[in-house]
Amino acid sequence: MKRRLLLAGGIAGAATLSGCAGPQLAQYAAEKPVLDLRSYFNGTLDAYGVFTDRSGAVVKRFTVVMRCSWNGDDGVLDEAFTYSDGSTQTRVWRMKHLGQGRFSGTADDLVGEARGEQQGNAFRWGYTLRQPVGERTYELQFDDWMYLMNERVMLNKATMSKFGIRLGEVTLSFVKRSGGA
């Protein structure tokens, strides 16, 4: 029992320290171009991404077509994924602008609610996602960072973890279609 407590305490301590060591959103407050999340995620976007494991090896490639719209402070981001193995998946985010650069979101495969904040050209988003792997489904925590590069391109890097242990990363680029169509 004592050994389990020590192990659990060590894992919790490492997770706490790793959380403090990362970048803070405020350091991007002066970066340009300034991201307006509701404007950028409005219309149709294409995304291209990879999932890498802990060693950095690409495990899966994917593309996403996103159809996004907002009605005031309420948004819908409808994502259609196509994976390199031919499988497909959809996720519909229901977003809410909470004011002062803060957002919340839900989706059918989320546990609870996602919370995010935007400053300068960056958006940080945290959530727990139910992710199927083989015959099982895991609840994975995502620390998701997006950086607006120009009016059409945004880069996204998300770290996946479970119990504070980093499992891998998702890296993708969003490209907004000309005219939003």
For each residue, the residues with C-beta under 8 A, 3 or more apart:
1: 4 5
2: 5 6
3: 6 7
4: 1 7 8
5: 1 2 8 9
6: 2 3 9 10
7: 3 4 10 11
8: 4 5 11 12
9: 5 6 12 13
10: 6 7 13 14
11: 7 8 14 15 163 164 165
12: 8 9 15 16 164
13: 9 10 16 17
14: 10 11 17 18 164
15: 11 12 18 19 161 163 164 165
16: 12 13 19 20
17: 13 14 20 21
18: 14 15 21 22 164 166
19: 15 16 22
20: 16 17
21: 17 18
22: 18 19 143
23: 27 28 145
24: 27
25: 28 29 117 119 122 124
26: 29 119
27: 23 24
28: 23 25 31 119 120 121 122 147
29: 25 26 119 120
30: 120
31: 28 34 120 121 122 147
32: 120 121
33: 121 148 150 151
34: 31 120 121 148
35: 40 118 120 121 122 123 146 148 154
36: 39 40
37: 40 41 97 103 118 123
38: 41 42 70 75 97
39: 36 42
40: 35 36 37 148 154 174 176
41: 37 38 45 66 68 70 75 77 95
42: 38 39 68 69 70 75 180
43: 68 69 176 177 179 180 181
44: 65 66 67 68 176 177 180 181
45: 41 65 66 68 174 175 176 177
46: 63 64 65 66 174 175 177
47: 63 64 65 66 156 172 173 174 175
48: 62 63 64 172 173 175
49: 61 62 63 64 156 170 171 172 173
50: 58 60 61 62 170 171 172
51: 58 59 60 61 62 168 169 170
52: 55 56 57 58 59 168 169 170 171
53: 56 57 59 167 168
54: 166 167 168
55: 52
56: 52 53
57: 52 53
58: 50 51 52 61
59: 51 52 53 168
60: 50 51 83 84 85
61: 49 50 51 58 83 84
62: 48 49 50 51 81 82 83 84 172
63: 46 47 48 49 81 82
64: 46 47 48 49 79 80 81 82 172
65: 44 45 46 47 79 80
66: 41 44 45 46 47 77 78 79 80 174
67: 44 77 78
68: 41 42 43 44 45 75 76 77 78
69: 42 43 75 76
70: 38 41 42 73 74 75 76 95
71: 74 75
72:
73: 70 96 97 98
74: 70 71 94 95 96 97
75: 38 41 42 68 69 70 71 93 94 95 96 97
76: 68 69 70 92 93 94 95
77: 41 66 67 68 92 93 95
78: 66 67 68 90 92 93
79: 64 65 66 90 91 92 93
80: 64 65 66 88 90
81: 62 63 64 88 89 90 91
82: 62 63 64 86 87 88
83: 60 61 62 86 87 88 89
84: 60 61 62
85: 60
86: 82 83
87: 82 83
88: 80 81 82 83
89: 81 83
90: 78 79 80 81
91: 79 81 107 108 109
92: 76 77 78 79 107 108
93: 75 76 77 78 79 105 106 107 114
94: 74 75 76 105 106 107
95: 41 70 74 75 76 77 103 104 105
96: 73 74 75 103 104 105
97: 37 38 73 74 75 102 103
98: 73 102 103 104
99: 102
100:
101: 117 118 119
102: 97 98 99 115 116 117 118
103: 37 95 96 97 98 115 116 117 118 123 125
104: 95 96 98 113 114 115 116
105: 93 94 95 96 110 113 114 116 125 127
106: 93 94 110 113 114
107: 91 92 93 94 110 114
108: 91 92
109: 91 129 130 131
110: 105 106 107 113 114 127 128 129 130
111: 127 128 129 130 139
112: 127 128
113: 104 105 106 110 127
114: 93 104 105 106 107 110 125 126 127
115: 102 103 104 125 126 127
116: 102 103 104 105 123 124 125 126 144
117: 25 101 102 103 123 124
118: 35 37 101 102 103 122 123 124
119: 25 26 28 29 101 122
120: 28 29 30 31 32 34 35
121: 28 31 32 33 34 35 147 148 149
122: 25 28 31 35 118 119 145 146 147 148
123: 35 37 103 116 117 118 145 146
124: 25 116 117 118 143 144 145 146
125: 103 105 114 115 116 142 144 145 146
126: 114 115 116 141 142 143 144
127: 105 110 111 112 113 114 115 141 142 144
128: 110 111 112 139 140 141 142
129: 109 110 111 139 140 142
130: 109 110 111 137 138 139
131: 109 137 138 139 140 160
132: 136 137
133: 136 137 138
134:
135:
136: 132 133
137: 130 131 132 133
138: 130 131 133 162
139: 111 128 129 130 131 162
140: 128 129 131 160 161 162 167
141: 126 127 128 160 161 162
142: 125 126 127 128 129 158 159 160 170
143: 22 124 126 158 159 161
144: 116 124 125 126 127 156 157 158
145: 23 122 123 124 125 156 157 158
146: 35 122 123 124 125 154 155 156 174
147: 28 31 121 122 154 155 156
148: 33 34 35 40 121 122 153 154
149: 121 153 154 155
150: 33 153
151: 33 176
152: 175 176 178
153: 148 149 150 173 174 175 176
154: 35 40 146 147 148 149 173 174 176
155: 146 147 149 171 172 173 174
156: 47 49 144 145 146 147 170 171 172 173 174
157: 144 145 169 170 171
158: 142 143 144 145 169 170 171
159: 142 143 166 168 169
160: 131 140 141 142 166 167 168 169 170
161: 15 140 141 143 164 165 166 167
162: 138 139 140 141 165 167
163: 11 15
164: 11 12 14 15 18 161
165: 11 15 161 162
166: 18 54 159 160 161
167: 53 54 140 160 161 162
168: 51 52 53 54 59 159 160
169: 51 52 157 158 159 160
170: 49 50 51 52 142 156 157 158 160
171: 49 50 52 155 156 157 158
172: 47 48 49 50 62 64 155 156
173: 47 48 49 153 154 155 156
174: 40 45 46 47 66 146 153 154 155 156
175: 45 46 47 48 152 153
176: 40 43 44 45 151 152 153 154 180
177: 43 44 45 46 180 181
178: 152 181
179: 43
180: 42 43 44 176 177
181: 43 44 177 178
